[in-house]
């Protein structure tokens, strides 16, 4: 399956397991995960990235991301598992 098969260009979101998931959710998660892992990111950047990840967790779970992939970073994994 290709990305456009899942969400065609004219759609910005889709329903997956009863949850609305916006295009870019997985990409934003990866960027925020990098911010959390970066020791040079500011406290504000860390706080914002953590909050964005928490808000995205229902969508990421609806997609089944964590059923397929395991988060290697311990701090991020704990964040994703406890919410």
C-alpha positions as CSV (number, residue, x, y, z in Angstrom):
1,X,0.0,0.0,0.0
2,X,1.2,3.5,-0.8
3,X,0.5,6.6,1.2
4,X,-1.9,8.0,-1.4
5,X,-3.9,4.7,-1.2
6,X,-4.4,5.3,2.5
7,X,-5.1,9.1,2.4
8,X,-5.5,10.5,-1.1
9,X,-4.0,14.0,-1.8
10,X,-7.4,15.7,-1.5
11,X,-7.9,14.3,2.1
12,X,-6.1,15.7,5.2
13,X,-7.5,13.1,7.7
14,X,-9.1,9.8,7.9
15,X,-11.0,7.6,10.4
16,X,-9.0,4.6,11.8
17,X,-10.6,2.5,14.5
18,X,-13.0,5.3,15.3
19,X,-10.3,7.9,15.7
20,X,-9.7,10.8,13.4
21,X,-6.1,10.8,12.3
22,X,-4.6,13.7,10.4
23,X,-2.0,13.4,7.7
24,X,1.4,13.9,9.1
25,X,0.7,12.5,12.6
26,X,3.4,9.8,12.4
27,X,5.9,12.3,10.9
28,X,5.2,14.8,13.7
29,X,5.6,12.1,16.3
30,X,9.1,11.3,14.9
31,X,10.1,14.9,14.9
32,X,8.9,15.4,18.5
33,X,10.7,12.2,19.5
34,X,13.9,13.6,18.2
35,X,13.4,16.8,20.1
36,X,12.9,14.8,23.3
37,X,16.1,12.8,22.6
38,X,18.1,15.9,21.9
39,X,20.0,17.1,25.0
40,X,20.4,20.5,23.4
41,X,16.7,21.2,23.0
42,X,15.3,23.8,25.5
43,X,13.0,23.0,28.3
44,X,10.2,24.7,26.4
45,X,10.9,22.6,23.3
46,X,10.9,19.5,25.4
47,X,7.6,20.4,27.1
48,X,6.0,21.2,23.8
49,X,7.2,18.0,22.1
50,X,6.0,15.9,25.1
51,X,2.6,17.5,25.0
52,X,2.3,17.0,21.3
53,X,3.2,13.3,21.7
54,X,0.7,12.8,24.4
55,X,-2.1,14.4,22.3
56,X,-1.1,12.2,19.3
57,X,-1.1,8.9,21.2
58,X,-4.8,8.0,20.6
59,X,-4.2,8.5,16.8
60,X,-1.0,6.5,16.8
61,X,-2.6,3.7,18.7
62,X,-5.6,3.7,16.3
63,X,-3.1,3.3,13.5
64,X,-1.5,0.3,15.3
65,X,2.0,2.0,15.3
66,X,3.0,0.5,18.6
67,X,1.8,-3.0,17.7
68,X,4.3,-3.1,14.9
69,X,7.2,-0.9,16.1
70,X,8.9,-0.8,19.5
71,X,10.2,2.5,20.8
72,X,13.8,2.1,21.7
73,X,14.3,5.3,23.7
74,X,13.4,4.3,27.2
75,X,12.0,7.7,28.3
76,X,9.8,8.0,25.1
77,X,8.7,4.3,25.4
78,X,7.6,5.0,29.0
79,X,5.7,8.1,27.9
80,X,3.9,6.2,25.2
81,X,3.0,3.2,27.4
82,X,1.7,5.0,30.4
83,X,-0.8,7.3,28.7
